[in-house]
Amino acid sequence: MKTLIVLSDTHGRRGAIDKVAPLFAENDLLVHLGDGSADFRPIFSAYPEKTYVCRGNCDFSYGLDEVVLEEEGVRILCCHGHRYGVKSGRDRLAYRAKELGCDLALYGHTHVARYEEIGGVVCINPGSAGSYSDASYCYLVLHRGKITHTFVPIQK
């Protein structure tokens, strides 16, 4: 079993990260999906072996465009989502994930927490950890090919 904390769209508002930070040590993977990728530099410094940071459309130098992880029999595409037009639909994202042999696509950009399955690919947006909407992150559990998600509100 592997556990993940997935955040996105902090946009320089580190307060939400600070509220979630006590959970970082006890989880297996930490993922920031962009737009505020530099906000996660201290987390990467503290946990380099388990932290992944993607670059969003508002990030100019820090993070990966996309990364594929494989844990517990689940292949995961991590990206910000803007390159796949996720505000208009997730079909292109699901197609890219399928092209890479992924079962799960994690994305940000829309600031709205969302779970949906498209063509056999589970697509999850953790919502925005910034203050644009109700702040949230996604807690994921992967176990023998199964994906269990929970959207967790971040109290202001």
C-alpha positions as CSV (number, residue, x, y, z in Angstrom):
1,M,0.0,0.0,0.0
2,K,1.2,3.5,-0.9
3,T,-0.2,6.8,0.2
4,L,0.1,10.1,-1.6
5,I,-0.6,13.7,-0.8
6,V,-1.5,15.6,-4.0
7,L,-1.7,19.4,-4.1
8,S,-2.0,22.0,-6.9
9,D,-2.4,25.7,-7.6
10,T,-0.9,27.2,-4.5
11,H,0.1,30.3,-6.4
12,G,2.5,31.6,-3.7
13,R,0.1,31.0,-0.8
14,R,2.2,28.8,1.3
15,G,-0.2,28.8,4.3
16,A,-2.1,25.8,2.9
17,I,1.1,23.9,2.5
18,D,2.1,24.7,6.0
19,K,-1.2,23.3,7.3
20,V,-0.8,20.0,5.4
21,A,3.0,19.7,6.1
22,P,2.6,17.6,9.3
23,L,1.3,14.8,7.0
24,F,4.3,14.8,4.7
25,A,6.6,12.7,6.8
26,E,4.1,9.9,7.2
27,N,3.0,9.6,3.5
28,D,4.9,7.7,0.8
29,L,4.7,10.3,-2.1
30,L,4.2,14.1,-2.2
31,V,3.0,15.6,-5.5
32,H,2.6,19.3,-6.4
33,L,0.8,19.7,-9.8
34,G,2.0,23.2,-10.6
35,D,1.1,26.9,-10.4
36,G,3.1,27.6,-7.4
37,S,5.7,24.9,-8.0
38,A,8.4,27.0,-6.2
39,D,6.2,26.9,-3.1
40,F,7.2,23.2,-2.9
41,R,11.0,23.7,-3.1
42,P,11.4,23.4,0.7
43,I,9.3,20.2,0.7
44,F,11.5,18.8,-2.1
45,S,14.6,19.7,-0.1
46,A,13.3,18.0,3.0
47,Y,11.9,14.8,1.1
48,P,13.8,14.6,-2.2
49,E,13.3,10.8,-2.5
50,K,9.5,11.1,-2.5
51,T,8.6,14.5,-3.8
52,Y,7.5,15.3,-7.4
53,V,6.8,18.8,-8.7
54,C,5.2,19.7,-12.0
55,R,5.4,23.1,-13.7
56,G,2.2,24.9,-14.4
57,N,1.3,27.7,-16.8
58,C,2.2,30.3,-14.2
59,D,5.6,28.6,-13.3
60,F,8.6,29.6,-15.3
61,S,11.5,27.7,-14.1
62,Y,10.9,25.0,-11.4
63,G,9.3,21.6,-12.0
64,L,8.8,19.0,-14.6
65,D,6.4,19.3,-17.5
66,E,5.0,15.9,-16.7
67,V,6.2,12.8,-14.9
68,V,5.0,9.2,-14.9
69,L,5.2,7.2,-11.7
70,E,4.4,3.6,-11.0
71,E,3.3,2.4,-7.6
72,E,1.4,-0.6,-6.4
73,G,0.6,-1.7,-10.0
74,V,-0.8,1.8,-10.9
75,R,0.9,3.9,-13.6
76,I,0.3,7.6,-12.9
77,L,0.6,10.6,-15.2
78,C,1.3,13.8,-13.2
79,C,1.0,17.2,-15.0
80,H,-0.6,20.6,-14.6
81,G,-3.1,19.9,-17.4
82,H,-3.1,23.3,-19.2
83,R,-1.3,21.7,-22.2
84,Y,-4.3,19.3,-22.5
85,G,-7.0,21.9,-22.3
86,V,-8.5,20.5,-19.1
87,K,-10.7,23.5,-18.6
88,S,-12.7,22.5,-21.7
89,G,-12.7,18.7,-21.0
90,R,-10.3,15.9,-19.9
91,D,-10.4,13.8,-23.1
92,R,-7.0,14.9,-24.3
93,L,-5.5,14.3,-20.9
94,A,-7.0,10.8,-20.7
95,Y,-5.7,10.1,-24.2
96,R,-2.2,11.2,-23.2
97,A,-2.4,9.0,-20.1
98,K,-3.5,6.0,-22.1
99,E,-0.8,6.7,-24.7
100,L,1.8,6.4,-21.8
101,G,0.1,3.3,-20.4
102,C,-1.2,5.1,-17.3
103,D,-4.3,4.1,-15.3
104,L,-4.4,7.4,-13.4
105,A,-3.9,11.1,-14.5
106,L,-3.4,13.7,-11.8
107,Y,-3.8,17.3,-13.0
108,G,-4.5,20.8,-11.7
109,H,-5.2,24.1,-13.5
110,T,-9.0,24.3,-13.0
111,H,-8.9,24.9,-9.2
112,V,-11.8,22.5,-8.9
113,A,-11.6,19.2,-7.1
114,R,-12.8,16.5,-9.5
115,Y,-12.8,12.7,-10.0
116,E,-13.9,11.2,-13.2
117,E,-13.2,8.1,-15.4
118,I,-12.6,8.6,-19.1
119,G,-12.0,5.7,-21.4
120,G,-10.6,3.6,-18.6
121,V,-8.4,6.3,-17.2
122,V,-9.1,7.8,-13.7
123,C,-8.6,11.5,-13.8
124,I,-8.2,13.4,-10.5
125,N,-7.8,17.1,-9.8
126,P,-7.0,17.8,-6.1
127,G,-8.5,21.3,-6.4
128,S,-6.7,24.5,-5.5
129,A,-4.6,24.7,-2.3
130,G,-4.5,28.5,-2.8
131,S,-7.3,30.8,-1.7
132,Y,-9.1,31.1,-5.0
133,S,-11.8,28.7,-3.9
134,D,-12.4,26.3,-1.1
135,A,-8.9,25.1,-0.5
136,S,-8.3,21.3,-0.8
137,Y,-5.9,18.5,-1.5
138,C,-6.3,14.9,-2.5
139,Y,-5.3,12.0,-0.3
140,L,-4.7,8.9,-2.4
141,V,-4.2,5.3,-1.4
142,L,-2.9,2.9,-4.0
143,H,-3.1,-0.8,-3.2
144,R,-2.6,-3.7,-5.6
145,G,-3.9,-1.8,-8.6
146,K,-6.8,-0.1,-6.8
147,I,-7.1,3.6,-6.4
148,T,-8.9,5.2,-3.5
149,H,-9.2,9.0,-3.3
150,T,-10.4,11.5,-0.7
151,F,-10.7,15.2,-1.2
152,V,-9.7,16.9,2.0
153,P,-10.6,20.5,2.8
154,I,-7.8,22.8,4.1
155,Q,-9.2,25.0,6.8
156,K,-8.4,28.7,6.4
